Protein backbone atom coordinates (compact mmCIF):
# COMPACT_ATOMS: atom_id res chain seq x y z
CA UNK A 1 0.00 0.00 0.00
CA UNK A 2 2.89 2.40 0.60
CA UNK A 3 3.57 3.02 -3.11
CA UNK A 4 -0.09 3.77 -3.73
CA UNK A 5 -0.25 6.07 -0.73
CA UNK A 6 2.78 7.99 -1.92
CA UNK A 7 1.04 8.77 -5.22
CA UNK A 8 -2.25 9.97 -3.77
CA UNK A 9 -1.25 13.25 -2.24
CA UNK A 10 1.15 15.52 -0.41
CA UNK A 11 1.06 17.47 2.83
CA UNK A 12 0.35 16.83 6.48
CA UNK A 13 -3.41 16.30 6.08
CA UNK A 14 -3.00 14.01 3.08
CA UNK A 15 -0.31 12.04 4.87
CA UNK A 16 -2.59 11.46 7.86
CA UNK A 17 -5.44 10.28 5.63
CA UNK A 18 -3.20 7.98 3.68
CA UNK A 19 -1.75 6.53 6.86
CA UNK A 20 -5.24 5.56 7.94
CA UNK A 21 -5.91 4.05 4.52
CA UNK A 22 -2.73 2.00 4.61
CA UNK A 23 -3.81 0.36 7.86
CA UNK A 24 -7.35 -0.37 6.71
CA UNK A 25 -8.84 -3.47 5.12
CA UNK A 26 -11.14 -1.38 2.91
CA UNK A 27 -9.02 1.63 1.96
CA UNK A 28 -11.46 3.53 -0.24
CA UNK A 29 -14.21 3.20 2.35
CA UNK A 30 -11.82 4.64 4.92
CA UNK A 31 -10.74 7.32 2.45
CA UNK A 32 -14.36 8.24 1.83
CA UNK A 33 -15.06 8.43 5.55
CA UNK A 34 -12.42 11.08 6.20
CA UNK A 35 -12.03 13.02 2.96
CA UNK A 36 -13.83 16.42 2.75
CA UNK A 37 -16.94 16.28 0.57
CA UNK A 38 -18.67 18.73 -1.75
CA UNK A 39 -21.55 20.74 -0.32
CA UNK A 40 -24.89 21.59 -1.87
CA UNK A 41 -25.84 17.92 -2.12
CA UNK A 42 -28.34 15.65 -0.37
CA UNK A 43 -28.44 11.88 -0.06
CA UNK A 44 -32.04 11.63 -1.24
CA UNK A 45 -32.29 7.83 -1.25
CA UNK A 46 -30.31 5.34 0.79
CA UNK A 47 -30.32 1.56 0.28
CA UNK A 48 -33.11 1.51 -2.30
CA UNK A 49 -33.70 -2.12 -3.28
CA UNK A 50 -33.55 -3.10 -6.94
CA UNK A 51 -33.49 -6.83 -6.13
CA UNK A 52 -33.94 -9.29 -3.26
CA UNK A 53 -30.29 -9.80 -2.35
CA UNK A 54 -28.85 -7.55 0.42
CA UNK A 55 -26.22 -6.28 -2.03
CA UNK A 56 -28.81 -5.21 -4.58
CA UNK A 57 -29.16 -1.74 -3.11
CA UNK A 58 -28.31 1.76 -4.29
CA UNK A 59 -27.87 5.30 -2.99
CA UNK A 60 -28.91 8.45 -4.83
CA UNK A 61 -27.38 11.92 -4.46
CA UNK A 62 -29.01 15.08 -5.79
CA UNK A 63 -28.23 18.81 -5.87
CA UNK A 64 -30.03 20.85 -3.25
CA UNK A 65 -30.28 23.96 -5.41
CA UNK A 66 -33.06 22.72 -7.71
CA UNK A 67 -36.69 21.67 -7.43
CA UNK A 68 -37.47 18.24 -6.01
CA UNK A 69 -41.20 18.26 -6.65
CA UNK A 70 -41.43 15.55 -9.29
CA UNK A 71 -40.20 17.67 -12.18
CA UNK A 72 -37.31 16.02 -14.00
CA UNK A 73 -34.65 18.70 -14.32
CA UNK A 74 -31.19 17.18 -13.83
CA UNK A 75 -29.34 14.72 -16.06
CA UNK A 76 -28.47 11.46 -14.33
CA UNK A 77 -25.21 9.57 -13.81
CA UNK A 78 -25.08 5.97 -12.62
CA UNK A 79 -21.62 5.24 -11.21
CA UNK A 80 -20.29 1.67 -10.84
CA UNK A 81 -17.30 1.24 -8.54
CA UNK A 82 -14.39 -1.12 -9.08
CA UNK A 83 -12.79 -3.82 -6.96
CA UNK A 84 -11.90 -6.70 -9.31
CA UNK A 85 -15.55 -7.85 -9.22
CA UNK A 86 -14.81 -9.34 -5.79
CA UNK A 87 -14.83 -6.34 -3.43
CA UNK A 88 -16.20 -2.86 -2.94
CA UNK A 89 -19.13 -1.04 -1.41
CA UNK A 90 -21.13 2.04 -2.31
CA UNK A 91 -20.25 3.37 1.14
CA UNK A 92 -16.74 4.01 -0.18
CA UNK A 93 -17.82 6.25 -3.03
CA UNK A 94 -20.02 8.99 -1.61
CA UNK A 95 -17.17 11.38 -2.49
CA UNK A 96 -17.83 10.55 -6.16
CA UNK A 97 -21.60 10.80 -5.86
CA UNK A 98 -21.39 14.13 -4.05
CA UNK A 99 -18.76 15.57 -6.40
CA UNK A 100 -20.89 14.86 -9.47
CA UNK A 101 -24.16 15.91 -7.83
CA UNK A 102 -22.58 19.21 -6.79
CA UNK A 103 -22.13 19.89 -10.51
CA UNK A 104 -25.77 19.45 -11.41
CA UNK A 105 -26.39 15.73 -11.79
CA UNK A 106 -28.56 13.26 -9.93
CA UNK A 107 -26.15 10.42 -9.17
CA UNK A 108 -26.91 6.79 -8.33
CA UNK A 109 -24.23 4.52 -6.85
CA UNK A 110 -25.30 0.85 -6.65
CA UNK A 111 -23.89 -2.10 -4.81
CA UNK A 112 -23.97 -5.39 -6.70
CA UNK A 113 -23.24 -9.05 -6.03
CA UNK A 114 -19.59 -10.04 -6.12
CA UNK A 115 -17.31 -13.02 -6.66
CA UNK A 116 -17.36 -15.64 -5.11
CA UNK A 117 -21.11 -15.31 -4.46
CA UNK A 118 -21.65 -14.93 -8.22
CA UNK A 119 -19.75 -15.10 -11.49
CA UNK A 120 -20.17 -13.45 -14.89
CA UNK A 121 -22.75 -12.34 -15.94
CA UNK A 122 -24.54 -11.87 -12.59
CA UNK A 123 -22.83 -8.57 -11.74
CA UNK A 124 -23.93 -7.20 -15.11
CA UNK A 125 -27.48 -8.38 -14.48
CA UNK A 126 -27.42 -6.56 -11.13
CA UNK A 127 -26.13 -3.31 -12.57
CA UNK A 128 -28.65 -3.47 -15.42
CA UNK A 129 -31.40 -3.90 -12.81
CA UNK A 130 -30.01 -0.85 -10.98
CA UNK A 131 -30.22 1.22 -14.17
CA UNK A 132 -33.82 0.09 -14.71
CA UNK A 133 -34.66 1.12 -11.12
CA UNK A 134 -33.14 4.53 -11.78
CA UNK A 135 -35.18 5.01 -14.92
CA UNK A 136 -38.40 4.13 -13.11
CA UNK A 137 -37.83 6.25 -9.99
CA UNK A 138 -35.39 9.07 -10.68
CA UNK A 139 -37.96 11.61 -11.90
CA UNK A 140 -39.38 11.97 -8.38
CA UNK A 141 -35.81 12.60 -7.16
CA UNK A 142 -35.24 15.49 -9.57
CA UNK A 143 -33.60 13.54 -12.40
CA UNK A 144 -34.43 13.07 -16.06
CA UNK A 145 -34.76 9.33 -16.83
CA UNK A 146 -34.16 9.99 -20.52
CA UNK A 147 -30.79 11.71 -20.04
CA UNK A 148 -28.56 9.04 -18.58
CA UNK A 149 -24.78 8.63 -18.42
CA UNK A 150 -23.21 5.37 -17.26
CA UNK A 151 -19.82 5.69 -15.56
CA UNK A 152 -17.39 3.51 -13.68
CA UNK A 153 -13.86 2.94 -12.48
CA UNK A 154 -11.81 -0.23 -13.11
CA UNK A 155 -14.15 -3.25 -12.88
CA UNK A 156 -16.99 -0.74 -12.69
CA UNK A 157 -15.83 0.76 -15.98
CA UNK A 158 -16.07 -2.74 -17.46
CA UNK A 159 -19.66 -2.95 -16.21
CA UNK A 160 -20.49 0.46 -17.65
CA UNK A 161 -18.95 -0.53 -20.98
CA UNK A 162 -20.90 -3.77 -21.25
CA UNK A 163 -24.20 -2.10 -20.41
CA UNK A 164 -23.52 0.72 -22.88
CA UNK A 165 -22.21 -1.39 -25.75
CA UNK A 166 -24.10 -4.71 -25.53
CA UNK A 167 -27.85 -4.23 -26.07
CA UNK A 168 -28.87 -7.46 -24.32
CA UNK A 169 -28.37 -6.02 -20.82
CA UNK A 170 -30.55 -2.90 -20.90
CA UNK A 171 -32.85 -3.65 -23.83
CA UNK A 172 -35.11 -0.69 -24.60
CA UNK A 173 -33.68 1.27 -21.65
CA UNK A 174 -30.38 1.56 -23.53
CA UNK A 175 -31.99 4.31 -25.65
CA UNK A 176 -31.80 6.61 -22.61
CA UNK A 177 -28.01 6.26 -22.36
CA UNK A 178 -26.63 9.47 -23.86
CA UNK A 179 -23.01 8.49 -23.19
CA UNK A 180 -20.72 6.51 -20.94
CA UNK A 181 -17.51 7.11 -19.00
CA UNK A 182 -14.77 4.55 -18.42
CA UNK A 183 -11.99 5.31 -15.92
CA UNK A 184 -9.11 2.81 -16.12
CA UNK A 185 -11.33 0.04 -17.41
CA UNK A 186 -10.47 -3.44 -18.70
CA UNK A 187 -12.11 -3.86 -22.10
CA UNK A 188 -9.84 -6.24 -24.02
CA UNK A 189 -8.16 -8.66 -21.59
CA UNK A 190 -8.08 -12.11 -23.17
CA UNK A 191 -6.70 -14.61 -22.39
CA UNK A 192 -8.17 -15.05 -18.92
CA UNK A 193 -4.78 -15.81 -17.43
CA UNK A 194 -5.01 -13.98 -14.09
CA UNK A 195 -6.64 -15.32 -10.91
CA UNK A 196 -9.03 -12.35 -10.77
CA UNK A 197 -10.30 -12.77 -14.33
CA UNK A 198 -10.42 -16.55 -14.05
CA UNK A 199 -12.54 -16.29 -10.92
CA UNK A 200 -14.96 -13.79 -12.47
CA UNK A 201 -15.15 -15.03 -16.06
CA UNK A 202 -13.58 -18.51 -16.22
CA UNK A 203 -16.91 -20.31 -16.38
CA UNK A 204 -18.10 -18.40 -19.45
CA UNK A 205 -18.91 -20.72 -22.33
CA UNK A 206 -17.26 -18.36 -24.80
CA UNK A 207 -14.66 -16.03 -23.24
CA UNK A 208 -14.89 -13.70 -26.23
CA UNK A 209 -18.42 -12.77 -25.16
CA UNK A 210 -17.03 -11.36 -21.91
CA UNK A 211 -15.05 -8.64 -23.67
CA UNK A 212 -16.51 -5.15 -24.17
CA UNK A 213 -14.42 -4.61 -27.29
CA UNK A 214 -16.34 -7.42 -28.98
CA UNK A 215 -19.52 -5.33 -28.90
CA UNK A 216 -18.13 -1.99 -30.04
CA UNK A 217 -19.80 -0.82 -33.21
CA UNK A 218 -21.76 1.81 -35.09
CA UNK A 219 -24.53 3.47 -33.14
CA UNK A 220 -22.95 3.03 -29.70
CA UNK A 221 -23.27 5.94 -27.26
CA UNK A 222 -20.59 8.65 -27.17
CA UNK A 223 -17.67 7.52 -25.06
CA UNK A 224 -15.19 9.05 -22.62
CA UNK A 225 -12.14 6.90 -21.81
CA UNK A 226 -9.53 8.01 -19.28
CA UNK A 227 -6.38 6.40 -17.94
CA UNK A 228 -3.41 7.32 -15.82
CA UNK A 229 -0.01 6.98 -17.42
CA UNK A 230 1.31 5.25 -14.29
CA UNK A 231 -1.40 2.57 -14.21
CA UNK A 232 0.23 -0.86 -14.02
CA UNK A 233 -2.88 -2.74 -12.86
CA UNK A 234 -5.20 -2.16 -15.84
CA UNK A 235 -2.95 -1.18 -18.69
CA UNK A 236 -3.97 1.87 -20.76
CA UNK A 237 -3.81 -0.25 -23.91
CA UNK A 238 -7.31 -1.48 -22.98
CA UNK A 239 -8.69 2.01 -23.48
CA UNK A 240 -6.53 2.59 -26.56
CA UNK A 241 -7.87 -0.55 -28.23
CA UNK A 242 -11.50 0.23 -27.44
CA UNK A 243 -11.13 3.85 -28.51
CA UNK A 244 -9.68 2.74 -31.85
CA UNK A 245 -12.50 0.23 -32.44
CA UNK A 246 -15.24 2.73 -31.60
CA UNK A 247 -13.66 5.52 -33.62
CA UNK A 248 -13.41 3.24 -36.64
CA UNK A 249 -17.14 2.56 -36.27
CA UNK A 250 -17.93 6.28 -36.25
CA UNK A 251 -18.67 6.58 -32.53
CA UNK A 252 -17.60 9.89 -30.90
CA UNK A 253 -14.78 9.10 -28.46
CA UNK A 254 -12.88 11.33 -26.05
CA UNK A 255 -9.60 9.81 -24.89
CA UNK A 256 -7.86 11.37 -21.87
CA UNK A 257 -4.45 10.45 -20.42
CA UNK A 258 -3.18 11.88 -17.14
CA UNK A 259 0.55 12.03 -16.46
CA UNK A 260 1.77 10.83 -13.08
CA UNK A 261 -1.54 9.16 -12.18
CA UNK A 262 -1.92 5.51 -11.23
CA UNK A 263 -4.89 3.17 -11.15
CA UNK A 264 -6.47 4.23 -7.86
CA UNK A 265 -5.27 7.83 -8.23
CA UNK A 266 -7.55 8.22 -11.25
CA UNK A 267 -10.67 7.93 -9.08
CA UNK A 268 -9.30 9.61 -5.95
CA UNK A 269 -8.51 12.65 -8.12
CA UNK A 270 -12.26 13.27 -8.04
CA UNK A 271 -12.04 13.98 -4.29
CA UNK A 272 -11.70 17.62 -3.25
CA UNK A 273 -8.16 17.50 -1.79
CA UNK A 274 -6.65 15.77 -4.85
CA UNK A 275 -8.23 17.55 -7.81
CA UNK A 276 -5.11 19.53 -8.63
CA UNK A 277 -3.35 16.28 -9.46
CA UNK A 278 -5.48 15.73 -12.58
CA UNK A 279 -8.64 17.35 -14.02
CA UNK A 280 -10.58 14.08 -14.01
CA UNK A 281 -13.73 15.58 -12.49
CA UNK A 282 -13.76 18.61 -14.78
CA UNK A 283 -13.27 16.44 -17.86
CA UNK A 284 -15.96 13.92 -16.90
CA UNK A 285 -18.43 16.69 -16.05
CA UNK A 286 -17.78 18.53 -19.32
CA UNK A 287 -18.39 15.34 -21.30
CA UNK A 288 -21.53 14.41 -19.34
CA UNK A 289 -23.00 17.90 -19.70
CA UNK A 290 -22.40 17.90 -23.43
CA UNK A 291 -23.97 14.51 -24.16
CA UNK A 292 -26.97 15.16 -21.90
CA UNK A 293 -27.70 18.65 -23.21
CA UNK A 294 -31.38 19.14 -24.03
CA UNK A 295 -32.16 18.32 -27.64
N, C-alpha and C positions, 0 to 999 in steps of 0.2 A: 504493500500500500504506500510505502514511502515515496516511490517515484511518482505515483499518481498525485499524491498530496503536494509534492513539490511543484507540479505543473498547475495546480488549481489557482493559486493566488499568492500574494505577497502581503507583508505587514503583520502587525501584532494580532489584530482581530482575526485575519484570515488564518494565521498560524494556529490560533487557539481552536478555531472551528475545525481545521484539518486534523489537529491532534485528536479531537473527539472522534472524528470520522475514522481515523486510523485504528482506533480501539474498538470500533463498533462492528457488530455482525452485519448490520444493514446500513451501509454508509450513506446512501442517498436519503434514506428515511431520517437518519440523524442530521444530515446536512439540511434537509428541509425543515427540521424542527428548530434549528437555530439561526438559519439565514434570514436576514430582513426581507420582508415581502412588500409587494406593491400595494398601495392603498386604493381606495375607490372601487373596491370589489367586495361582493358578498358570496358566500357559499350558499347558494339558493336551494340546492338539493344534496343531501348526503345519503349514501348507501341506497340509492334507488335500485330496485331489483329488476334486472332484465332476464332473469332465469331463476331456477330453483336452487342452484348450488350457492353456498355462502360466498364464493368468489365472484359470482355473477352480479356485481354491484358497481355502481358508478356515482361519482360526485360531479356536480355542475357549479361552475363559477360564472357570475354575471357582473357587468358594470353596474354601479349604483347610481350613475348619472343619467339614466334613461328610464322610460316608462316600463313598468312591469305589470301591466294591466291586461295582458292577453294579446296586445299588439306585437306582431313580430317585427322587430326593428334591427336587430344585430345579426350579422353573419355568425356562423357557428364553426368552431373547430373541435374535432374529436381527437384527443391526443392519447396515443398508445405508448406506454413506457417499455423500456428494454429490460434485459436480465436473462438473456440466453434461453428464453422460453421456460426457465425453471425457477425464476425468482422475481421478486418485485412486488410492489404494492402501491396503490394510488396515494396512500398516505405519504409517500416520499416525493410526490410531484406537485404538491399544491403551489410551490414556487413557480412552476410552469403555468398552471392554470390561472393563477393570479396575475402573472406577467402578461399573458395574452388577453385576459379579460380587461385588464387596466387599459388596454389599447383598443377596446371597442368590440370585443368578441364575446359571445357566450361560449364557454369552454367546458366540454365533458371529458373526464378522465376515468376510464373504466378499469376495474380489475378484471382478470380473466383466469380461467383454469390453466394450470402449469404442469410441466413434466415434473415428477413421474405420474401424477394423477391422470394426465391425458397425454396423448401424442397428436401429431399432425393428423387431421386438420382441425381438431377440437378447439384450439385457441383461435383459429380463424372464425369458426362458427360462433364462438362467444363474442368476438369483437364485431362481427356482422350483426349479431343480435343487439349489441349495445348501440350500434348506429341506427338500427330500426327503432329502438326505444327513443333515441334522441329525436328522430324525425316525427314520431308520434306525439311527443310531450314538450318539445323545446319551445313551441310558440307561447305557451303559458308562462315560460320563464324568460321571455323577452327575446327569443332567437327566431331566426327565419329558417324553417326546415328545408327550404329549397335553395339555400346558399350555404353549402357545407364544404369544409376543407378537412381532409383526413391528414393527420400528422403523427410522426413517431420517431423515436430514437432507437438505434440498434435493432434488437429483435422486434421492437415496436414499429420501426420503420419498415421492416419486412412485412408485418401485418398490414400496415397502411398501404404498402405497395400492392399486396395481393388483393385487398378489397377494392383498390382503385383500378387495377388493371385486369382482373379476372372477373367477368360478369356473373359467374355462378354464385358468388358469395352474397352480393347485395341485391341481385335481380333488378327490379324496376327502381329500387331506391338509389341505384348507382347514378341515375340521371340527375340527382340533386348534388352530386359531388362536383364542385366547380374546379377543384384542384387538389393536389396532395403534396405533402412535404416529407422528405426522407432525410433524417440526420444520421449519418454514419451507418447506413443500412446494409445488410447482406442481401444481394439480389441475384447473384450468379456464383454459387459456392459449391458446385459439384467438382469432384466426388465428395460424398459424405464421409470424410476420412478423419473427422474430429469427434471426440466423445460427445460434445454438446450437440452437434448436428446428427450424429447417429442416434442419440437418445430421443431427439425431437422428431426426426424424419425417417429413421432407418426402417420403419415398418411400411413405408409408402410403397405401393405396388409398382409405381413408375417414378423414380426419383426426379425425373425431368419435370414432372407436374408440380413439384414443390418449389420451383424456381420462378421468381417474379419475371425475370427476363424472358421467359418462355411465353408470356402473355402480352408483352409490349407490342403495340401495333397502332394503326391509324384509328383515330377517334378517341384515344385515351385522354383522360383529363390533363390539363397543364400540370407540369411537374417542377418541383424545386428540390434539388439534390445537393446536400452540403456534406463536406468532410473536413476533418482536420489533417493537416499534412503530417502530423506526428502520430497518427493512428496506426498502431501495429496489431490491434485486435481484429477489427474489420477493415480490411485494406481498401483504400480509396478506389482501387480498380473496379470494385463492385459498382460504384456510382458512375465511373467512367463508362463501363460497358453498357449499363442501362441507359445512360444519357445518349450514347451513340445510337443504340437501337431505337429509342423513342424519336430522336431527331430525324433519323432516316425514314421513319414512318410519318413525319410531318407533325409530330406532337410538340407544342411549345415546351422547352426545357430551360430552366435556369440552373446553372451549375456553379456552386460556390466552394472555394477552397480557402481554408484559414491557416495561415502560417503559425507554427508554434503551438498548435492545439492538438490534443490527443483525443482518444475515444470518449472518455467521460467528460473531459473539458468542453466538448462541443455542446453538451446539454447544460452543464453548470454555468456556461457563459450566459445563459438566459437569466440567471439569478442576479439581483441588483448589485452585489459587491464585485462581480466578475465581468460585467458587460464591457469594460474597456479592453478586455483581452481579445474580443472578437465581436463583430456586429451581428451575431447570429439572430438575436431577437429582432433587431431593426429589419434585417433582410427577410426573415420569415413573415413579419407583419406586413411589409411592403408587398410581398408576393400575395399573401392572403387577401389583403385589401383589394388588390388589382383584380384577382380572379373572381371575387365575390361582389364586385361593383354592380349596382343595379343596372339591369339591361333595359 
